[in-house]
Each structure stands twice: as structure tokens, then as C-alpha cells.
Amino acid sequence: MNLQVNPSGSKIWIIDYINPITKKRSTKTIGHYPYVSLKEAREEREAFKESTKDKREFALKKNGYITFGEVAKLYFDKIIKEKSENYVSKEKGRYNAYLKSLAQTHIIDIKKNAHSNIKCNFT
């Protein structure tokens, strides 16, 4: 795991790894520092290591079956660039309080509850 410092000054956590299927070297972005802490980056690295051990699971992700946690990470990467720190902090708090339990669930396995009034806006 590395912290990549760009010429603009932005800092991004990245993981260099070897794809267990193709055996080619690749890079995975974890998130922007300081919005993703060292502790969170290490946890993500460990989770990613576990996911690469299971070739079938890794293949599912590469074929478009991503987890809710990965979608949430994309969402946070987007709003970090566009919204205030206060807004991002509130959104992360909501995610940790209500949605973190879905982090390892594949998106295709999440179904809308017909009786639920909960609406999520990830645009």
C-alpha cells in the first residue's frame, strides 16, 4: 500500500497487486487522504487481500459485480471533490451508522423492500 502524492498536492491511497487470474500487475485506488485515514486504508487493504485469495469472488468483481462498499467509496470520492467537508463528514456518519453492514454485499443482491419508505440518492 502506498500514498501517492500528485503534483496538485492531492494524496491518494493505492494498492499495487498481482491479479490472481491474469497474473498481471495492477493498481487499486483506495481513496483520498485525509478523507480515508491510515487505519481505514489498512482495513481496506486487508479486505482486498482476502478478496484476491478467492479467484471466483475476484472474477465477479472484475465482471461488474461490485459490492455496496465499493459503490459507497466511489460516491465518497465524488462528493469529496464537490461538497464541503461538513457535508462529507455527515454522509460518512450516516454510512457508518446505517449502511456499513451492506459493505460486503454485492449490488445485484440488494433488493428494494416494497414496504420501505427509505430512499437513497447516490447521484
Secondary structure, 3 states (H helix, E strand, C coil): CEEEECCCCCEEEEEEEECCCCCCEEEEEEEEECCCCHHHHHHHHHHHHHHHHCHHHHHHHHCCCCEHHHHHHHHHHHHHHHCCHHHHHHHHHHHHHHHHHHCCCEHHHCCCCCCCCCCCCCC
